[in-house]
Amino acid sequence: KDIYKWRFPLGPIQGLWGGSLYTAQPLRDLIKKHFNTINMQQSPIDFWAALANLDQGTIEYHHINNLPRNEMAASIYGSAAYPFAFETVGPYWDGGLGEQLPAAKCAHECKKRGIDTVVCFLTGPMMKTRSTKGHPTQTKPKISRWLHKRIEPAIMVAMNELAKDDIRVAKYKYQGINFIVIRPIKGLPGATSLNFSNINAIEQNQIGYESATRILAKAGYKNG
């Protein structure tokens, strides 16, 4: 409920003419409430957001630190606007619609800075069984559970393949850049694209830590 909610009064049916299944106004409000534009402008860490421009059919990369303050929050929301589930912001949806992993952009920025390694963090593989007893999706209407069970797995397969292709293209284009891909060694319990509950957060974090430690060790990096 802090990220999205059903459209009132007809829920997903209203999405047929509302542009999205849900409204992500709660997410917009959350960003507006907590996002600090001054801290972002002064941060020594570059923060980029990838957005799919539906009007141009292109992927855009917005350097959030350098944007005017009134555009920062909009770009951050746009990069989080899950296609078809959340409404667009202007012509923008989540950049993952056209490029699942911005590996080439990362490699380009690293090369400019003399950095030879790109570390990518992915959240797959996903669990085969999406909904279990007590899972938050069980409280949603049947049509929502059907979407999670049937459509999302197909989307995740496509997303995984797109991510692999993005890395292959980046490796070919930017030879000499080393890519380390960190992803869970097993499915994250309760993890679905539109599940933002923290019920399984501790277990998910532990799986992520163990996976990262193992992968980095193979790449020659030691703890500490």
C-alpha positions as a printed NumPy array, in Angstrom:
array([[  0.   ,   0.   ,   0.   ],
       [  3.019,   2.304,   0.399],
       [  4.019,   1.736,  -3.246],
       [  0.838,   1.201,  -5.278],
       [ -2.868,   0.58 ,  -4.95 ],
       [ -5.842,  -0.477,  -7.019],
       [ -7.481,   2.162,  -9.146],
       [-10.771,   3.343,  -7.66 ],
       [-13.494,   2.249,  -8.127],
       [-13.066,  -0.549, -10.709],
       [ -9.581,  -1.854,  -9.951],
       [ -7.701,  -3.567, -12.812],
       [-10.652,  -3.183, -15.204],
       [-10.195,   0.559, -14.969],
       [ -6.639,   0.038, -16.175],
       [ -8.003,  -0.648, -19.665],
       [ -8.503,   3.088, -20.099],
       [ -6.406,   4.362, -17.193],
       [ -3.07 ,   3.369, -18.731],
       [ -1.992,   0.974, -15.969],
       [ -3.369,  -1.767, -13.728],
       [ -2.505,   0.13 , -10.553],
       [ -1.833,   3.682,  -9.534],
       [  1.613,   4.342,  -8.082],
       [  0.615,   7.612,  -6.445],
       [  1.76 ,   6.242,  -3.041],
       [  5.252,   5.787,  -4.506],
       [  5.235,   9.319,  -5.894],
       [  4.217,  10.63 ,  -2.47 ],
       [  6.947,   8.554,  -0.799],
       [  9.64 ,   9.96 ,  -3.097],
       [  8.356,  13.488,  -2.617],
       [  8.376,  13.086,   1.16 ],
       [ 11.821,  11.534,   1.621],
       [ 13.926,  12.512,  -1.388],
       [ 16.52 ,  15.194,  -0.57 ],
       [ 17.548,  17.09 ,  -3.686],
       [ 20.374,  18.981,  -1.954],
       [ 22.018,  15.779,  -0.718],
       [ 21.755,  14.306,  -4.209],
       [ 23.401,  17.323,  -5.822],
       [ 26.225,  17.26 ,  -3.283],
       [ 26.764,  13.482,  -3.33 ],
       [ 30.22 ,  12.328,  -4.517],
       [ 28.558,   9.213,  -5.965],
       [ 27.048,   9.458,  -9.44 ],
       [ 23.448,   8.313,  -9.589],
       [ 21.924,   7.435, -12.946],
       [ 18.39 ,   6.42 , -13.877],
       [ 17.458,   4.553, -17.057],
       [ 14.115,   5.406, -18.619],
       [ 12.305,   4.152, -21.708],
       [ 11.059,   7.057, -23.819],
       [  7.865,   5.73 , -25.396],
       [  7.56 ,   8.668, -27.792],
       [ 11.051,   8.201, -29.239],
       [ 11.392,   4.44 , -28.79 ],
       [ 14.754,   4.926, -27.062],
       [ 16.432,   4.419, -23.692],
       [ 17.563,   7.575, -21.915],
       [ 20.045,   7.835, -19.065],
       [ 19.387,  10.689, -16.662],
       [ 22.291,  11.8  , -14.474],
       [ 20.211,  12.582, -11.408],
       [ 22.926,  14.564,  -9.596],
       [ 23.043,  17.138, -12.421],
       [ 19.319,  17.519, -13.061],
       [ 17.341,  20.578, -11.97 ],
       [ 15.78 ,  19.855,  -8.593],
       [ 12.246,  19.842,  -9.943],
       [ 13.17 ,  17.058, -12.411],
       [ 15.022,  14.712, -10.05 ],
       [ 12.027,  13.061,  -8.397],
       [ 10.218,  12.631, -11.724],
       [ 13.189,  10.805, -13.258],
       [ 13.552,   8.544, -10.229],
       [  9.871,   7.653, -10.343],
       [ 10.027,   7.136, -14.113],
       [ 12.85 ,   4.621, -13.71 ],
       [ 10.687,   2.719, -11.197],
       [  7.453,   2.862, -13.214],
       [  6.903,  -0.846, -13.88 ],
       [  5.457,  -1.153, -17.416],
       [  1.696,  -1.68 , -17.582],
       [  1.468,  -1.985, -13.788],
       [  2.292,   1.666, -12.999],
       [  1.418,   4.795, -14.921],
       [  4.013,   6.594, -17.024],
       [  5.543,   9.93 , -16.078],
       [  5.35 ,  11.988, -19.235],
       [  6.601,   9.649, -22.009],
       [  8.66 ,   7.541, -19.603],
       [  8.418,   4.038, -18.198],
       [ 11.043,   1.914, -16.447],
       [ 14.139,   1.616, -18.649],
       [ 14.015,  -2.139, -18.208],
       [ 11.291,  -2.147, -20.84 ],
       [ 13.969,  -1.857, -23.512],
       [ 17.218,  -2.605, -21.709],
       [ 17.119,  -4.903, -18.719],
       [ 20.68 ,  -4.216, -17.621],
       [ 22.463,  -0.99 , -18.668],
       [ 25.784,  -2.832, -18.942],
       [ 27.049,  -0.864, -21.942],
       [ 26.319,   2.482, -20.265],
       [ 28.107,   1.314, -17.099],
       [ 31.105,   0.136, -19.138],
       [ 31.206,   3.451, -21.002],
       [ 31.261,   5.475, -17.785],
       [ 33.87 ,   3.163, -16.236],
       [ 36.131,   3.439, -19.251],
       [ 36.008,   7.253, -19.064],
       [ 37.146,   7.047, -15.44 ],
       [ 39.844,   4.436, -15.967],
       [ 37.869,   1.752, -14.132],
       [ 38.191,  -1.779, -15.494],
       [ 35.486,  -3.651, -13.537],
       [ 31.689,  -3.415, -13.554],
       [ 29.784,  -5.167, -10.761],
       [ 26.156,  -5.976, -11.646],
       [ 23.591,  -6.927,  -9.007],
       [ 20.573,  -8.955, -10.173],
       [ 17.659, -10.249,  -8.118],
       [ 16.964, -13.513, -10.024],
       [ 16.582, -16.443, -10.11 ],
       [ 13.012, -16.242,  -8.941],
       [ 11.02 , -18.899,  -7.128],
       [  8.886, -21.182,  -9.318],
       [  5.998, -20.94 ,  -6.861],
       [  4.886, -17.334,  -6.579],
       [  2.149, -17.501,  -3.981],
       [  2.128, -19.524,  -0.794],
       [ -0.233, -19.538,   2.162],
       [  0.052, -16.251,   3.986],
       [  1.86 , -14.57 ,   1.088],
       [  0.668, -10.963,   0.519],
       [ -0.723, -11.827,  -2.94 ],
       [ -3.26 , -14.15 ,  -1.294],
       [ -5.127, -11.111,  -0.024],
       [ -5.477,  -9.656,  -3.536],
       [ -8.411, -10.303,  -5.868],
       [ -8.256, -13.456,  -7.994],
       [ -7.337, -11.57 , -11.151],
       [ -4.259, -10.145,  -9.408],
       [ -3.173, -13.593,  -8.201],
       [ -3.638, -14.906, -11.735],
       [ -1.422, -12.126, -13.121],
       [  1.306, -12.925, -10.598],
       [  1.099, -16.667, -11.26 ],
       [  0.813, -16.743, -15.056],
       [  2.17 , -13.584, -16.591],
       [  5.041, -12.652, -14.286],
       [  7.06 , -15.887, -14.746],
       [  7.015, -15.337, -18.509],
       [  8.154, -11.754, -18.002],
       [ 10.983, -12.88 , -15.726],
       [ 12.273, -15.373, -18.308],
       [ 12.36 , -12.6  , -20.908],
       [ 14.053, -10.215, -18.463],
       [ 16.773, -12.742, -17.637],
       [ 17.511, -13.328, -21.324],
       [ 17.611,  -9.594, -21.993],
       [ 20.075,  -9.112, -19.133],
       [ 22.364, -11.801, -20.586],
       [ 22.212, -10.152, -24.013],
       [ 22.961,  -6.73 , -22.521],
       [ 26.122,  -8.094, -20.909],
       [ 27.221,  -9.904, -24.088],
       [ 26.842,  -6.719, -26.137],
       [ 28.719,  -4.656, -23.546],
       [ 31.593,  -7.163, -23.393],
       [ 31.916,  -7.097, -27.179],
       [ 31.75 ,  -3.308, -27.398],
       [ 33.983,  -2.56 , -24.415],
       [ 36.651,  -5.231, -24.48 ],
       [ 38.979,  -4.981, -21.504],
       [ 36.139,  -4.234, -19.092],
       [ 35.553,  -7.061, -16.62 ],
       [ 31.958,  -7.834, -15.628],
       [ 31.134,  -9.48 , -12.311],
       [ 27.471, -10.498, -12.123],
       [ 26.141, -11.058,  -8.606],
       [ 22.807, -12.8  ,  -8.379],
       [ 21.171, -15.096,  -5.806],
       [ 22.313, -18.72 ,  -5.89 ],
       [ 18.71 , -19.727,  -5.194],
       [ 15.263, -18.182,  -5.325],
       [ 14.408, -15.357,  -2.952],
       [ 11.451, -16.378,  -0.744],
       [  8.363, -14.309,  -1.405],
       [ 10.071, -12.321,  -4.164],
       [  7.937, -11.083,  -7.041],
       [  8.27 ,  -7.95 ,  -9.126],
       [  5.394,  -6.184,  -7.394],
       [  5.86 ,  -7.527,  -3.874],
       [  7.504,  -4.871,  -1.721],
       [  6.759,  -6.512,   1.621],
       [  9.656,  -6.847,   4.085],
       [  8.269, -10.082,   5.585],
       [ 11.15 , -12.15 ,   4.168],
       [ 13.744,  -9.368,   4.176],
       [ 16.158, -11.002,   6.641],
       [ 16.249, -14.3  ,   4.744],
       [ 16.527, -12.502,   1.402],
       [ 19.437, -10.398,   2.645],
       [ 21.218, -13.5  ,   3.936],
       [ 20.866, -15.248,   0.575],
       [ 22.146, -12.126,  -1.16 ],
       [ 25.144, -11.851,   1.159],
       [ 26.078, -15.525,   0.759],
       [ 25.711, -15.295,  -3.014],
       [ 27.827, -12.148,  -3.274],
       [ 30.546, -13.6  ,  -1.038],
       [ 30.757, -16.768,  -3.117],
       [ 30.816, -14.983,  -6.482],
       [ 33.365, -12.37 ,  -5.396],
       [ 35.606, -15.12 ,  -3.965],
       [ 35.582, -16.852,  -7.35 ],
       [ 36.569, -13.54 ,  -8.935],
       [ 39.574, -13.29 ,  -6.624],
       [ 38.199, -10.93 ,  -4.011],
       [ 38.503, -11.812,  -0.324],
       [ 36.29 , -10.831,   2.607],
       [ 37.335,  -7.607,   4.215]])
